[in-house]
């Protein structure tokens, strides 16, 4: 009985460790970039569903909600683990769901493909989940290995202090790179033309997930156990963080426009 209790506690801790994707700044930035690329029809629909609050307002909501009894079922929805050597298509599916299945489920609900028209409350919840998890999909360690809990067990040093690989990608590297507000992040990195936007939105959720998994492999190779991360590493990887924020935001807008604007192409 005692061993069973300890196992359950370990599983709960594992879920909790994996549940934090980008830090608050990352999610706010992703959502704010998305806002700049919404069509008028999409903006109006979202404004109605969220009753005047923005997607930036709700962008971090799920990180807290997943730790409450009411929404505990979403704990595994922040990530999708693919271990080293596994193919995306063959990785064992989490029966509780993952980031990819969560995104697809919210899209189906919001587009009415579940067979029924969602209520306002259902639409609100689906939209809040979708906004957050699209950000998580672009955080490399959220597409990391199950064996190390998405980098949480990979111990590194960050400017000499003890840390883990997941936590430094969560907030430390972005914050060390730029002390910008989320609006300043958007203003500085969201400067591409329509050709770049078209390139970014190419594919689908599975394609984007595999892209992040490929990036995660590069991160694991560059940041081995015990590595001391300092100025050189921040300079090397800050452009990658910027790119992932931008991709997440542009793609979130694309998905939302597909859902809410019949004229969007």
Secondary structure as a PSIPRED ss2 file (coil, helix, strand):
# PSIPRED VFORMAT (PSIPRED V4.0)

   1 X C   1.000  0.000  0.000
   2 X H   0.000  1.000  0.000
   3 X H   0.000  1.000  0.000
   4 X H   0.000  1.000  0.000
   5 X H   0.000  1.000  0.000
   6 X H   0.000  1.000  0.000
   7 X H   0.000  1.000  0.000
   8 X H   0.000  1.000  0.000
   9 X H   0.000  1.000  0.000
  10 X H   0.000  1.000  0.000
  11 X H   0.000  1.000  0.000
  12 X H   0.000  1.000  0.000
  13 X H   0.000  1.000  0.000
  14 X H   0.000  1.000  0.000
  15 X H   0.000  1.000  0.000
  16 X H   0.000  1.000  0.000
  17 X H   0.000  1.000  0.000
  18 X H   0.000  1.000  0.000
  19 X C   1.000  0.000  0.000
  20 X C   1.000  0.000  0.000
  21 X C   1.000  0.000  0.000
  22 X C   1.000  0.000  0.000
  23 X C   1.000  0.000  0.000
  24 X H   0.000  1.000  0.000
  25 X H   0.000  1.000  0.000
  26 X H   0.000  1.000  0.000
  27 X H   0.000  1.000  0.000
  28 X H   0.000  1.000  0.000
  29 X H   0.000  1.000  0.000
  30 X H   0.000  1.000  0.000
  31 X H   0.000  1.000  0.000
  32 X H   0.000  1.000  0.000
  33 X H   0.000  1.000  0.000
  34 X H   0.000  1.000  0.000
  35 X H   0.000  1.000  0.000
  36 X C   1.000  0.000  0.000
  37 X C   1.000  0.000  0.000
  38 X C   1.000  0.000  0.000
  39 X C   1.000  0.000  0.000
  40 X H   0.000  1.000  0.000
  41 X H   0.000  1.000  0.000
  42 X H   0.000  1.000  0.000
  43 X H   0.000  1.000  0.000
  44 X H   0.000  1.000  0.000
  45 X H   0.000  1.000  0.000
  46 X H   0.000  1.000  0.000
  47 X H   0.000  1.000  0.000
  48 X H   0.000  1.000  0.000
  49 X H   0.000  1.000  0.000
  50 X C   1.000  0.000  0.000
  51 X C   1.000  0.000  0.000
  52 X C   1.000  0.000  0.000
  53 X C   1.000  0.000  0.000
  54 X C   1.000  0.000  0.000
  55 X H   0.000  1.000  0.000
  56 X H   0.000  1.000  0.000
  57 X H   0.000  1.000  0.000
  58 X H   0.000  1.000  0.000
  59 X C   1.000  0.000  0.000
  60 X C   1.000  0.000  0.000
  61 X H   0.000  1.000  0.000
  62 X H   0.000  1.000  0.000
  63 X H   0.000  1.000  0.000
  64 X H   0.000  1.000  0.000
  65 X H   0.000  1.000  0.000
  66 X C   1.000  0.000  0.000
  67 X C   1.000  0.000  0.000
  68 X C   1.000  0.000  0.000
  69 X H   0.000  1.000  0.000
  70 X H   0.000  1.000  0.000
  71 X H   0.000  1.000  0.000
  72 X H   0.000  1.000  0.000
  73 X H   0.000  1.000  0.000
  74 X H   0.000  1.000  0.000
  75 X H   0.000  1.000  0.000
  76 X H   0.000  1.000  0.000
  77 X H   0.000  1.000  0.000
  78 X H   0.000  1.000  0.000
  79 X C   1.000  0.000  0.000
  80 X C   1.000  0.000  0.000
  81 X C   1.000  0.000  0.000
  82 X C   1.000  0.000  0.000
  83 X C   1.000  0.000  0.000
  84 X C   1.000  0.000  0.000
  85 X C   1.000  0.000  0.000
  86 X C   1.000  0.000  0.000
  87 X C   1.000  0.000  0.000
  88 X H   0.000  1.000  0.000
  89 X H   0.000  1.000  0.000
  90 X H   0.000  1.000  0.000
  91 X C   1.000  0.000  0.000
  92 X C   1.000  0.000  0.000
  93 X C   1.000  0.000  0.000
  94 X C   1.000  0.000  0.000
  95 X C   1.000  0.000  0.000
  96 X C   1.000  0.000  0.000
  97 X C   1.000  0.000  0.000
  98 X C   1.000  0.000  0.000
  99 X H   0.000  1.000  0.000
 100 X H   0.000  1.000  0.000
 101 X H   0.000  1.000  0.000
 102 X H   0.000  1.000  0.000
 103 X H   0.000  1.000  0.000
 104 X H   0.000  1.000  0.000
 105 X H   0.000  1.000  0.000
 106 X H   0.000  1.000  0.000
 107 X H   0.000  1.000  0.000
 108 X H   0.000  1.000  0.000
 109 X H   0.000  1.000  0.000
 110 X H   0.000  1.000  0.000
 111 X C   1.000  0.000  0.000
 112 X C   1.000  0.000  0.000
 113 X C   1.000  0.000  0.000
 114 X C   1.000  0.000  0.000
 115 X C   1.000  0.000  0.000
 116 X C   1.000  0.000  0.000
 117 X C   1.000  0.000  0.000
 118 X C   1.000  0.000  0.000
 119 X C   1.000  0.000  0.000
 120 X H   0.000  1.000  0.000
 121 X H   0.000  1.000  0.000
 122 X H   0.000  1.000  0.000
 123 X H   0.000  1.000  0.000
 124 X H   0.000  1.000  0.000
 125 X H   0.000  1.000  0.000
 126 X H   0.000  1.000  0.000
 127 X H   0.000  1.000  0.000
 128 X H   0.000  1.000  0.000
 129 X H   0.000  1.000  0.000
 130 X H   0.000  1.000  0.000
 131 X H   0.000  1.000  0.000
 132 X H   0.000  1.000  0.000
 133 X H   0.000  1.000  0.000
 134 X H   0.000  1.000  0.000
 135 X H   0.000  1.000  0.000
 136 X H   0.000  1.000  0.000
 137 X C   1.000  0.000  0.000
 138 X C   1.000  0.000  0.000
 139 X C   1.000  0.000  0.000
 140 X H   0.000  1.000  0.000
 141 X H   0.000  1.000  0.000
 142 X H   0.000  1.000  0.000
 143 X H   0.000  1.000  0.000
 144 X C   1.000  0.000  0.000
 145 X C   1.000  0.000  0.000
 146 X C   1.000  0.000  0.000
 147 X C   1.000  0.000  0.000
 148 X C   1.000  0.000  0.000
 149 X C   1.000  0.000  0.000
 150 X C   1.000  0.000  0.000
 151 X C   1.000  0.000  0.000
 152 X C   1.000  0.000  0.000
 153 X C   1.000  0.000  0.000
 154 X C   1.000  0.000  0.000
 155 X E   0.000  0.000  1.000
 156 X E   0.000  0.000  1.000
 157 X E   0.000  0.000  1.000
 158 X E   0.000  0.000  1.000
 159 X C   1.000  0.000  0.000
 160 X C   1.000  0.000  0.000
 161 X E   0.000  0.000  1.000
 162 X E   0.000  0.000  1.000
 163 X E   0.000  0.000  1.000
 164 X E   0.000  0.000  1.000
 165 X H   0.000  1.000  0.000
 166 X H   0.000  1.000  0.000
 167 X H   0.000  1.000  0.000
 168 X H   0.000  1.000  0.000
 169 X H   0.000  1.000  0.000
 170 X H   0.000  1.000  0.000
 171 X H   0.000  1.000  0.000
 172 X H   0.000  1.000  0.000
 173 X H   0.000  1.000  0.000
 174 X H   0.000  1.000  0.000
 175 X H   0.000  1.000  0.000
 176 X H   0.000  1.000  0.000
 177 X H   0.000  1.000  0.000
 178 X C   1.000  0.000  0.000
 179 X C   1.000  0.000  0.000
 180 X C   1.000  0.000  0.000
 181 X C   1.000  0.000  0.000
 182 X H   0.000  1.000  0.000
 183 X H   0.000  1.000  0.000
 184 X H   0.000  1.000  0.000
 185 X H   0.000  1.000  0.000
 186 X H   0.000  1.000  0.000
 187 X H   0.000  1.000  0.000
 188 X H   0.000  1.000  0.000
 189 X H   0.000  1.000  0.000
 190 X C   1.000  0.000  0.000
 191 X C   1.000  0.000  0.000
 192 X C   1.000  0.000  0.000
 193 X C   1.000  0.000  0.000
 194 X H   0.000  1.000  0.000
 195 X H   0.000  1.000  0.000
 196 X H   0.000  1.000  0.000
 197 X H   0.000  1.000  0.000
 198 X H   0.000  1.000  0.000
 199 X H   0.000  1.000  0.000
 200 X H   0.000  1.000  0.000
 201 X C   1.000  0.000  0.000
 202 X C   1.000  0.000  0.000
 203 X C   1.000  0.000  0.000
 204 X C   1.000  0.000  0.000
 205 X H   0.000  1.000  0.000
 206 X H   0.000  1.000  0.000
 207 X H   0.000  1.000  0.000
 208 X H   0.000  1.000  0.000
 209 X H   0.000  1.000  0.000
 210 X H   0.000  1.000  0.000
 211 X H   0.000  1.000  0.000
 212 X H   0.000  1.000  0.000
 213 X H   0.000  1.000  0.000
 214 X H   0.000  1.000  0.000
 215 X H   0.000  1.000  0.000
 216 X H   0.000  1.000  0.000
 217 X H   0.000  1.000  0.000
 218 X H   0.000  1.000  0.000
 219 X H   0.000  1.000  0.000
 220 X H   0.000  1.000  0.000
 221 X H   0.000  1.000  0.000
 222 X H   0.000  1.000  0.000
 223 X C   1.000  0.000  0.000
 224 X C   1.000  0.000  0.000
 225 X C   1.000  0.000  0.000
 226 X C   1.000  0.000  0.000
 227 X C   1.000  0.000  0.000
 228 X E   0.000  0.000  1.000
 229 X E   0.000  0.000  1.000
 230 X C   1.000  0.000  0.000
 231 X H   0.000  1.000  0.000
 232 X H   0.000  1.000  0.000
 233 X H   0.000  1.000  0.000
 234 X H   0.000  1.000  0.000
 235 X H   0.000  1.000  0.000
 236 X H   0.000  1.000  0.000
 237 X H   0.000  1.000  0.000
 238 X H   0.000  1.000  0.000
 239 X H   0.000  1.000  0.000
 240 X H   0.000  1.000  0.000
 241 X H   0.000  1.000  0.000
 242 X H   0.000  1.000  0.000
 243 X H   0.000  1.000  0.000
 244 X H   0.000  1.000  0.000
 245 X H   0.000  1.000  0.000
 246 X H   0.000  1.000  0.000
 247 X H   0.000  1.000  0.000
 248 X H   0.000  1.000  0.000
 249 X H   0.000  1.000  0.000
 250 X H   0.000  1.000  0.000
 251 X H   0.000  1.000  0.000
 252 X H   0.000  1.000  0.000
 253 X H   0.000  1.000  0.000
 254 X H   0.000  1.000  0.000
 255 X H   0.000  1.000  0.000
 256 X H   0.000  1.000  0.000
 257 X H   0.000  1.000  0.000
 258 X H   0.000  1.000  0.000
 259 X H   0.000  1.000  0.000
 260 X H   0.000  1.000  0.000
 261 X C   1.000  0.000  0.000
 262 X C   1.000  0.000  0.000
 263 X C   1.000  0.000  0.000
 264 X C   1.000  0.000  0.000
 265 X C   1.000  0.000  0.000
